[in-house]
Amino acid sequence: MVIIEVSLLSGFTMTSRSRMLLENRTIVKKLEVKANVVYIYLEKLNDESQTFILQLEQVIQVKNLKPASIKIYDYYQPGGLQIFYSSGVRS
């Protein structure tokens, strides 16, 4: 099983529409949203390219917004790839 762990930017939340779209994808086995982290569980990956889009909305304005991270790893061998992202929102 592969997990995509998305730490949300401070002051942001995932939209309900985005959650629905992710849950309806056949590759997504389970979706969990805990506090400011979204966990996307995939049964397996193959050599086919996949794109996941999370729509976020800003609910609180935060000054000096810091980048958040996305981690992709095998459930049974944590440690995988870590990517950092930031918002185009100016504070």
N, C-alpha and C positions, 0 to 999 in steps of 0.2 A: 504494500500500500504506500502511496506517495502522498505527502502532505504539503500543501502550500499554505504557509503561515504569513498573513499580511497584518502587520502592525499599522493601525490607522494613525494618520497625522493628528496631532492634538487639536481638539475642537471640531473634528470631523466625525461623521457617522455614515455607514453604508445605507443607501436608499433601499426601501422595501422592494422597489421594482428590480433593482440590481440583485437582491437576494433571490427573488422569484426566478429571474433569468438564469442564475447560476444553478439553483436547485433543479431546474427543468432540463439541464444538460445531462445526457446519458452517461458521460464520462465521470460526472460528479456523484460519488457514492453517498457523501454526507457533507453538510455545511453547518458549522457552529460559529456563533458570534458571541464572544465573551469580552465584556468591558470594551477595550479598544483594540481587540485582535480578532481577525476573521480566519478561521481554519477551514480549508477546502480539502476534503479527503477524496483521493482518486484511487480506484481499484488498482490501476497500473498505467504506465505510460509506454508508448511504443515510439517508433521513429517518425510518426506523423506529427507535424507541427500543431500546437494548440495555442489559442489566444483566450485569455480570461480578462474580462473588463469589469471592474468594480466601479460603480458610480457612487461618488461620495458627495455629501452635502455638508457645508460648513454650518454648524449650529452655534458655535461660540467663536468669536474673533480672538485669535491668539497672536501676540506680538512675538517677533523673533522665532518664527516657526522653524523647527528643526526637521531634518529629513527623518523619515520612518524607514522600516526595513521590510523586505519580503524574503522569507526563507523557504527553500524548496528542499525537501529531504525524504528519504525512505523512512517509514515509520519504525522499521526494525534496525536501522542504522542511522540515527540522528547525526546531524553535523553538516550536512549538505551545503548547498550554494546559498549565499546571502547577497541580496541586492538592496541598494538604498534608493529611495525615491523622495521627491519633494513636490510641493504644490506650486502651481503657477499663480496662486493667489498672493497678492501683495498685502502686507499688513502695516 
